[in-house]
Amino acid sequence: MDNARLTSPIIEVEDSWEAANDWFLQEKLSDGLPIVPPTPERVARMLDATNRDPQEVIGIIPPKWAPCSIEKIAINAVMAGCLPEYLPVVIAAVEAICEPRFNLYGVQATTGYVGPALLLNGPIRKRLEVNCDSGVFGPGFRSNATIGRAIRLILIAVGGGFPGETDRSTFGWPGKYTMCFGENQEKSPWEPYHVEFGFKPEESTVTVFGINGFLPIHTAGNRGEQALSSLAEVIKMHHGVSHLDVGSFGGGTPLIALGIEDAEIMARDGITKKQVKDYLWEHGSLKFSEIPARRKGHKSDEELLRESPNVTPDGVVHLSTKPEDIMVVVLGGKHRHSVFLPMWTGRNTLCVIKPIR
């Protein structure tokens, strides 16, 4: 691509990697980790991975409400260490986080911990060597690390979501650096996640979730229902990590990351993905009357119930408004481990899926 088509201002610093990184840190345009300096040549090479107009605006990024163009996305993808072939994924993820149901302004400005997590489905996982197996949430894979990081840099550099300022998260959490992973479709006994939404298996998609934490669950028992019971028991014990109390009281699109062994055991015993959702909705729940007053806040029960439409008429708080809103994906390696990934106070953000063009 011709550098002349770029419109972003050129910042001149001393010709060194250190000087470039120092400038981005001083301007609060970095996540604190070393970045790849986004020279015009690197940005032009990144843009060669798409035929879309560099000045096309994908969305407006709060809290600065700044326009995010393809060029701005490419700049931040360079900074994150992405390869050019990752760019279409990052563009699709930006399209997703800009959807109103994701509530990006709330995600950016809350005092909670939430950050975008990206789930990849379809052939692109293999093409980009996205880790879907052992250590799926950990280090070691360039695509997982840099695609998620590019989104965080866009939220900081374009949207102005800098910690302690417009990003008012009390603690934050490590998932706010980067969180990108793929479904282990090849080892799943059920249809892939994106097929549930009407996509064909040969299509590639990215889904964004406003993830608020990480609850590991070590399941037990040799039968599928025992494994399922383990999941529900731990989720209930921890009050759904904000899905069952603290101003949420149900709603949202919580994510269950099933380890492949748990999925295999359940499928072997005839349990479908729909039955997993139905069971967790029914048993990963609490009676409203069982929630301690300190977990309900300062309002009366009557006020809370008026504001909480997801509490069912029998006074039960479920993980989501309806069972199908519970998202179930199969990923990771062997052994009896699964993970519950809660959304930010349950209903304040909803998952969004987009095709990767």
N, C-alpha and C positions, 0 to 999 in steps of 0.2 A: 504493500500500500504506500501511496505517496504521502510523505510527512506533511506536505502542504495542506492536506485536508484536515489536519488536526487544528483545533481552535483553542485548546487549553493554554493558559499562559506558560511561558518558559521561565523557570526560576534558575538563575545562575548561581552556583556555589563552587567552592574549590573542587577541582577534579579528583575527588577521592570518594570511595564508598563511605568512609566515616563521616565526611562532611555532609553528604546527602542524607544519611540517617540522622545526623544531629539536627538538620533543618526540619525534617518531618517530626521529630520528637518535640522540638521547641515550638512548632506550630500546632501541636496537638492533633496531628494528622496520622498518627501511628498507633498501633496496639501495644507498643513497647518492645516487641521483638524486632530483630533486624529485618529490614525490607530490601527488596531489589529496587534500586533506583529506576523510576519509570522514564527513561530517556525516550525522546521521540522515535528512535529506531526500534526500541523494544516494544513500545506501544503500537507502532505500525505493524510489526510482526504479529502481535497479538490480534490485531484487527483483521489480519489476513484470514483468520479462522471463521469469519462470518461475512456474508454478503449484505448485511444490513447497514444502513446509513449510519456512520459514526455519530451524527448529530440527532438521530432519532431518540426522543425522550421516552424512556420506559415507564417512569413514574416519578413521583415527588417524595423525597425522603425526609421525614420529620426527625427531630423537632425544628431544624432550620427550614424545612419545607423547600429544599433545594432540588432542582430538576436533576435527574440521574439519566444521562445519555449513555449510548453504547460506548462512546469514547471514555466517559468517566468510569464505566464498568471495566473497560480494558485497562485503564491506568491502574486501578486497584487490583485487578487480577495479576498484572505484572508485579506490583508491590508485594503481593501475597506469595509469589513464587510459582504461579500457575504456568503450565504449558499452554500454548495457543489452543490446542484441541479441547481444553477445559472451558473455553470462553462460552460456548452455547449453553452449558450447564449453569454457569454463573448468571447469564442473562435471564434464563428461565426462572432461576431462583429469585432474582430481583422482581420479575413480573409477579411471582407468587406473593412475596412479602408486601407488595404494594396493593394487593387486593384488600378491600375494606374489612372482610371477615377476619383477616389476620391481625388487624388492629396494631399496625406498626408504631403509631404514635404512643399507644399505651406500653407496648413492648420496650420502646426506647426510653421512656420517661419514668417508668414505675420504680418504686423503692424495692420491688421484689428482685428476683434473681434471673429472670427469664432471658433467654437468647434463642435465636433461630437455629433449629436443627434441620438438616437436609437429608432426605431419604431418596436414593436413586433406585430406579427399577428399569428393567429392559436391557437390551444388548449393550448399551453404552457403558454399563458397569464393567464388562469384560474389555471393551475397547480402551477404556481409560485406566484399567487395572485398579478399580476401586475395591478396597477390602470389604468383603461381606462375611468373612469367616472368622477364625480365631483372632482375638484382639481387635474386633471390629470398631470398638470405641476408643482404641488406643493409638499409639504412634506407629511409624514405620512405613506409611504409604503416602506418597506425594499427593496423589489426587484427593484422598480424604482430607489431608491436612490443609492443603492450599485452597481448595474450592470453598470449604467452610470459612477459612480465614479471609478470603476475598470478600465474602458477605459482611463479615465484621468490620473490615476496613472501609467498606462502602458506608456502613452505618456511622462510622466515626468521621471519615473524611468528607463525605458528601452530606450526610444527615446531621453532623455535628453532635453525635451522641457520645460525648467524652465523659468518662467516669468522674463523679464528684461534681459535675456541672449539670448539663442537661440529662445525662444518664445518672439518675439518682438512686441506683441500686445500692441498698445498704451494704451488702457483701459482694454481689456478683457471684459468679461461679466459673470453674474452669471451662465449662461448655461455651462460655461467651467468647473464648478465643477462637475456637473452631469446633464445629460438630457436623460432620458429613459422613454418611455411611451408606452401604447398599444392602438390599435384601438378599439373603442367601437363597435365591430362587431355585437353584439346582438341587439343594438339599431340603427344600420345603415339601411337605406332603400335600400341600394345598395350592390353590391358584395364587399367582403373585398378587401383591397388594394392589398394583395399578390396574389389574384386570377387574377388580371389584368396582372400579370407577368408569368402566366402559372402554378402557384402552385395550388394544390388542397386545398379546404377549411380545410381538416383535417391535412394538413401539417403546420408546424410552421416555421416562418422566422423572421429574423431581417434585417431591412433596416437602413443604416447609411446615414445621411444627414449632410453636412457642414453648420450648422445654424449660421447665423450672427446677429440675433436679434429677436425681438418679437413685432409684431404690432397688438394690440387688436382692434377688430372691433365690434361695437355694431350695429347690423343691425336693419332695420325698415321696416314697411309695413306688411300687412297680406297675400300678395301673393308671390309666389315663385320668380317671376321676380323682385319684389321690393327688396327682401332680396338679390338676386344676384346683383342687381344694387348697393345696399349699399356697398357690398364687393368691387366691381370694382371701385366705386367712391373714397373710402378711399385709396385703393391701388394706384390709379392714383394720388390722392392728395399728397401722400407721395413718389411719384416717384418710387414706388415699393421697397423702402428702398435699393437702389443701383442697382436694376435690370434694371432700365430705364435710368440711367445716370452714372456719375462718372466712366468712363472707361469700363463699362460693356455693356450698350446699348443692352440689351436683351441677352437671352441664359440661360443655366443652368436648374435646376429642382426645382423651387420654390415650397414650400409646403403650401397648404391651409388646416388648421385644422378647419373643419366645426363643430360647435356645433350641438348637436342632434336635437334641435328645428329648426334650419335653414335647416338642411338636410330634416327633416320631411316635412316642408312647401314646399320646392322645389319639393320633390318627390310626395307629394300630388297633386301638380299642373302639374304633368307629366314631370318634368325636370329630365333628366338623368345625371349621373356623367359626361358623355362625353359632354353634353350640358353645364354643369358648366364650364368645361375646355375651351370649345369653346367661351363661353361668356366672361370669364375673359381674355382670350387671345385677343379677339376683343376689349373689352371695358376698361380693366385695362392696358391701353397703352397711349403713348404720341407721338405727332408728334415731330420728331427730331428738327424741327425749333422752337418748343415751349420750349425746354429745355434752361434755362438761361445759358449764357456763363460761369458764375462762376461754374456751375455744370458740365461743359464739360472739364475743365482743360485747359492747356496751348496750346494744339494743335489746328490747324485750323479745321473747319468743314470738309473740304475735306480729311484731314489726318484721322480724326476720322471715317469717313464713309468708307474709304478704310480698316480700321482695324476692322470694326464692321459689319461682314457679316449678323448679325441678324436683322439689320435695313432693312425693306422690301422696294421694289422698289418705293413705294408711300411715302417713308420717315417717316414711322411709326415705333416706337420702341415698341416691344411687350415684355411680361414678359419672354418668352422663345422662342426658335427657332421655335417650332411648338406647337399647343395646347396640344397634348398628353404628352408633357414634364412637364406640370403643374401637380403636385402631389396633389391629393385630398384625405383626410382621414376624417373620422367621429369619434369624440371623445369628452370627457368632459361630463358635466351634463346638466341639463335643463337651460332654459333662453336663450335669444337672444344674444349670444356672439359667435364669431368666431375669429380666429387668423391667420394672415399671417406670415409665418416664412421664411424670405428671406435667400437665399444662399449667401456665400461670393462673393461679387462683381459679382453676377449672374453666370457667366460661368466658374469661376475658380475651381469649385468643382461640382461633379455630384453624385447623389444618387447611392447607390449600395445595392442590396438585396441578401441575402444568406440564404440557408436553415439551420436550427438548427439541428445538428445531435444528 
